[in-house]
Amino acid sequence: MTLAGYQIDLVETGRIRLDGGAMFGIVPRPLWERRIEPDERGRIPLAMRCLLLRGHGRTILVDTGVGDKGTDKFNDIYGVDLDHSTLLGSFTALEVGPGDVTDVLFTHLHFDHAGGATQRTQAGDLEVVFPNADLWVGERHWQWAKESPRESASFLAENLDPLGASGRLRLIGDGDEPFPNVALEVVDGHTIGQVLPRVTDGERSVFFPADLVPTAAHVSPLWIMAYDIRPLDTLSEKERLLDRAARENWGVVFEHDPVTAWSRIVDAERGVATFDERPDLPTEM
């Protein structure tokens, strides 16, 4: 797809499994398991789908997946499946190399979004995968990730420390928009200062809501993850942004839905709903 001067592609980086009850919060299991079937351990399969924008002299990667640094125990707990796909494998299919990336935009720094930005060398040291890229993180989110004990299990030092030591970390203030034709929506329900990009030419938009709306099932306003630190904020943020998506006919890319990568949003009897669900991007808006 091309929009607003960018070639837009999806980048599959593997699959992960998380507890279905945590992913759907107060929604009863008989309802959510109709949408995504759990395994024998109650975990549901989730994509780690990133966005690649090429245009305006830049190659911008939005999120990076979990990466390949996990121990056997970590990979078992979270059902990490890199046989499905990898970040670098998807890059190869798109004829892109790590050195071509000029910018990495992290929606937030939970391990399944930021882990793929760093890797271990043969000597066991940690390094950033992208040697030429500026690394963009919301300023309030960076401080939260470094200082808050609330989400310490999701913010791993092996992912964060190399970013801070790289000399290429760039902090985004609320209201900043460092990329041409990319609006940044900052939300606080899932985690403080999550940054959500929306590629727009002023009339059409492709929105990447990350963990505000991780799957197509989560478009339903009250389907909110138990992982969210401020669920009532998530509710109001979803209502505000998805109502706008319906009014302005945005396309939405779901980072974690294992089947539906894209849909439009329409008004429905109980708020909003998906329309024109697809496993990949359409060729045009």
C-alpha positions in Angstrom: 0.0 0.0 0.0 1.1 3.6 -0.7 -0.2 6.5 1.3 1.0 10.0 2.1 4.4 9.4 0.3 5.1 6.1 2.1 5.2 2.5 0.9 3.5 0.7 3.8 4.3 -3.0 4.5 3.5 -5.4 7.3 6.5 -7.1 9.0 5.7 -10.4 10.7 8.2 -11.1 13.5 6.9 -14.4 15.0 4.1 -15.6 17.2 3.6 -15.5 21.0 1.1 -17.0 23.4 -0.4 -15.1 26.4 -3.1 -16.0 28.9 -6.5 -15.5 27.3 -8.1 -14.4 30.5 -5.5 -11.6 30.9 -5.9 -10.6 27.3 -9.6 -10.1 27.7 -10.0 -9.0 31.3 -13.5 -9.1 32.6 -14.9 -10.7 29.4 -16.2 -14.2 30.2 -14.2 -17.0 28.6 -17.2 -18.5 26.7 -17.3 -15.2 24.8 -13.6 -14.5 24.0 -12.8 -18.1 23.1 -15.2 -17.9 20.2 -12.9 -15.3 18.7 -9.5 -16.8 19.6 -9.2 -20.4 20.8 -6.9 -21.1 23.7 -4.5 -23.9 24.1 -4.5 -26.5 26.9 -2.7 -23.9 29.1 -5.3 -21.2 28.5 -3.0 -19.2 26.3 -4.1 -17.7 23.0 -1.9 -17.3 19.9 -1.0 -13.7 19.1 0.9 -12.1 16.2 3.8 -9.8 16.6 3.1 -7.7 13.5 5.1 -4.6 12.9 4.8 -1.7 10.4 7.4 -0.6 7.9 7.2 2.8 6.3 9.5 3.7 3.4 9.3 7.3 2.0 10.4 10.9 2.5 14.0 9.7 2.6 13.4 7.4 5.5 12.8 3.7 6.4 10.8 3.7 9.6 10.1 0.5 11.5 7.3 0.6 14.1 8.0 -2.0 16.9 10.3 -4.9 16.6 8.6 -8.0 18.1 10.2 -10.1 20.9 13.5 -11.0 19.2 15.5 -14.2 19.7 17.3 -13.6 23.0 14.8 -15.5 25.2 15.9 -18.4 27.3 14.2 -21.8 26.9 12.1 -21.1 30.0 11.0 -17.6 28.7 10.1 -19.1 25.3 8.1 -21.9 26.9 6.2 -19.5 29.2 5.2 -17.2 26.4 5.0 -19.7 23.6 7.5 -17.9 21.4 7.3 -19.3 17.9 10.0 -18.0 15.6 9.4 -20.8 13.1 6.4 -18.9 11.9 8.4 -15.8 11.0 11.2 -13.6 12.2 11.9 -9.9 11.9 15.0 -10.4 9.7 13.3 -13.1 7.6 10.5 -10.7 6.8 13.0 -7.9 6.1 14.7 -10.2 3.5 11.4 -10.8 1.8 11.0 -7.0 1.5 14.6 -6.6 0.3 15.4 -4.5 3.4 18.4 -4.9 5.7 18.9 -3.7 9.3 21.3 -1.1 8.1 18.7 0.4 5.8 16.4 1.3 8.7 16.8 5.0 9.5 14.3 5.1 12.4 12.7 2.7 14.9 9.6 4.0 16.5 8.6 2.0 19.7 4.9 2.3 20.5 6.0 1.1 24.0 8.8 -1.0 25.5 7.1 -4.2 26.6 9.2 -7.2 25.7 7.0 -8.3 22.8 7.3 -4.9 21.1 10.9 -3.9 21.9 12.9 -7.2 22.3 13.7 -7.5 18.6 15.7 -4.3 18.6 18.6 -5.8 20.4 20.6 -9.0 20.0 23.5 -10.9 21.5 26.8 -11.0 19.8 28.9 -14.2 19.6 30.7 -13.0 22.7 27.4 -12.7 24.5 27.3 -8.9 24.6 24.1 -6.9 23.8 23.9 -4.7 20.7 21.2 -2.8 18.8 20.2 -4.6 15.7 19.9 -1.4 13.6 23.3 0.3 13.3 22.1 3.5 11.6 18.7 4.1 13.1 17.5 6.7 15.5 15.5 5.0 18.3 12.3 6.9 19.1 10.4 6.4 22.4 7.8 8.5 24.1 9.5 10.7 26.8 7.0 9.9 29.5 7.0 6.3 28.6 10.8 6.0 28.8 10.7 7.5 32.3 7.9 5.1 33.3 9.7 2.1 31.9 12.9 2.9 33.7 11.4 3.9 37.1 8.1 2.2 37.7 7.9 -1.2 39.5 4.3 -1.7 38.3 5.3 -3.3 35.0 8.8 -4.5 35.8 8.1 -8.0 34.4 7.4 -6.4 31.0 10.3 -4.0 30.9 13.4 -6.1 30.6 16.9 -4.5 31.1 18.3 -6.5 28.3 15.9 -4.7 26.0 16.1 -1.2 27.5 19.7 -0.7 28.5 21.2 -1.1 25.0 18.8 1.6 23.7 19.9 4.0 26.4 23.5 3.3 25.9 23.4 3.6 22.1 23.7 7.4 21.8 20.8 7.2 19.4 17.8 7.3 21.7 15.4 10.1 20.8 12.6 11.0 23.3 9.2 12.1 21.9 7.4 14.8 23.9 3.6 14.9 23.8 2.6 16.8 20.7 5.9 16.1 18.9 5.6 14.6 15.4 9.1 13.9 14.0 8.0 12.1 10.9 6.4 13.7 7.8 2.7 12.8 7.4 2.7 10.7 10.6 0.5 11.9 13.4 1.3 10.4 16.9 -1.5 9.7 19.3 -0.3 9.4 22.9 -2.4 7.2 25.3 -2.0 6.1 28.9 -4.5 3.3 29.5 -2.4 0.3 28.7 0.9 1.8 29.8 2.0 5.4 30.4 2.8 7.3 27.2 2.1 4.6 24.6 2.7 6.3 21.2 0.4 5.2 18.3 1.3 6.3 14.7 -1.3 7.2 12.1 -0.1 7.7 8.5 -2.3 10.3 6.9 -2.5 12.4 3.8 -5.2 14.6 5.4 -8.1 12.6 3.9 -7.1 9.0 4.4 -5.3 7.3 7.4 -3.7 4.0 8.4 -3.7 3.7 12.2 -1.5 1.4 14.2 -3.1 1.2 17.7 -0.7 -1.4 19.1 -1.9 -2.5 22.6 -4.8 0.0 22.8 -6.6 -2.3 20.4 -4.3 -5.4 20.1 -6.8 -7.6 18.1 -9.9 -7.1 16.1 -11.9 -8.5 19.0 -10.7 -5.7 21.2 -12.5 -3.1 19.0 -15.5 -3.8 21.2 -15.2 -0.9 23.7 -15.5 -3.0 26.9 -13.1 -5.7 25.8 -10.1 -4.5 27.7 -7.0 -6.4 28.8 -6.3 -7.1 32.4 -2.7 -6.0 31.6 -3.8 -2.4 31.3 -2.7 -0.3 34.2 -5.6 2.2 33.8 -8.5 0.4 32.2 -11.0 3.3 32.5 -8.5 5.4 30.5 -8.3 2.6 27.9 -12.1 2.7 27.6 -12.2 6.5 27.0 -9.2 6.4 24.6 -10.7 3.6 22.6 -14.0 5.4 22.4 -12.4 8.6 21.3 -10.0 7.2 18.7 -12.3 4.4 17.3 -15.2 6.8 17.0 -13.0 9.1 15.0 -11.7 6.1 12.9 -15.4 5.3 12.0 -16.2 8.9 11.1 -13.0 9.4 9.0 -12.8 5.9 7.5 -9.4 5.0 8.8 -7.8 1.7 8.1 -6.5 -0.1 11.2 -3.6 -2.5 11.5 -3.9 -5.0 14.4 -0.5 -5.8 15.9 -1.5 -9.0 17.7 -4.4 -10.5 15.9 -3.2 -13.9 14.6 -5.7 -13.8 11.6 -6.9 -10.3 11.0 -4.2 -7.8 10.1 -6.4 -5.0 8.8 -9.9 -3.7 8.9 -12.0 -0.6 8.7 -14.1 0.7 11.6 -17.8 1.4 11.4 -20.5 2.6 13.7 -22.5 -0.2 15.3 -25.4 -0.7 17.7 -23.0 -1.0 20.7 -20.3 1.5 19.7 -18.1 0.5 16.8 -17.3 -2.7 14.9 -14.8 -4.0 12.4 -15.6 -4.0 8.7 -13.7 -5.4 5.7 -11.4 -7.6 7.8 -8.3 -8.8 5.9 -5.2 -11.0 6.6 -3.0 -8.4 4.8 -3.1 -4.8 3.7 -5.3 -3.9 0.8 -3.4 -2.6 -2.2 -4.9 0.8 -1.8 -7.2 2.7 0.6 
